[in-house]
């Protein structure tokens, strides 16, 4: 379990801000600092499990992704074709 200490909250907010800046094109490679910064306040294996989904989800939504199930699964599994989980119900 992660302890929500004040230093953890400050570092997590700074990391989220840096990742957002870098995905928006303003921070350059600032998002690469996310994992090392979070590793200062929590174990590395938990950092990777927390930061990687942020990066991939931000990249997906920055590319025009959607949370609608039919759009998400179409994008996530492009090789399935017409056999999506929606048509199998």
N, C-alpha and C positions, 0 to 999 in steps of 0.2 A: 504494500500500500504506500502511496506517495503522501508524505506529510506536506500539507499546504502551509508552509512557513512564509512569512513576509518576503524573505529573500527569494524563495522559489517563485512566488507570484510575480515579483518584479522581473526576474530573469525570464520567466515564461512569456510575460507580456512583451519584453524587449525582443525575444526570439520571434514571436508571432509578428511583431512589427517589421523586423528585418526580412523575414520570409515574404511578407506581403509587399514590401518595397522592392525586393529583388524580382518577384514575379510580375510586378507592375512595370518593370523596366527602369526604375529610378535608383535602385540600390546596387546594380551590377552584380557582383559576386557576394554581396553581403549575406545572402541566404546560406552560403556555405559555412558561415560562422554559427549557424543554428545548433548543430550537433555538439561542437566543442563548448559552446556557452551553456547548453543544458547539462552537459556532462559535469559542469562545476557544481551543480546542485542535486544531481541524482545519478544512479548507476548507468553505465553506458548502454547496457542491453535494454533498459527501459527507455532511454533517450531515443534509441533507434526506432523502437516500437511506437513512440509518440510523435517524433518529428517526420518520419517518412510518410505517413498518411497525410500530414499537413501539406507536404510538398507536392505529392501526387494529386491530391484533391484540388489544391490551388491551381496546378497546371491544367487539370481537366476543366475547371470552371473558367479559367482565363482563356481557354481555347473555345469557349462557347458551349460547354457541357451543360447538362440539365439534370435536375433531380427527379424529373418525371420518369417512372419506371421504364416505359417503352423506349424513351430516348437513351436512358442510361444503359440498358441492356443491349440496345442496338450498337452503341459505341463500345461497350465493354467486350462484346462477343461478335465482331463483324463477320466472322466466317460461318456463323450458324445460318445465316440467310433468313428464310421465311419461317424456320422452325424455332421460334422464340418461345419463351415460357408463357407469353400471353396467348399464343395461338394453340398451345397444348392444353389449356384449361378447359 
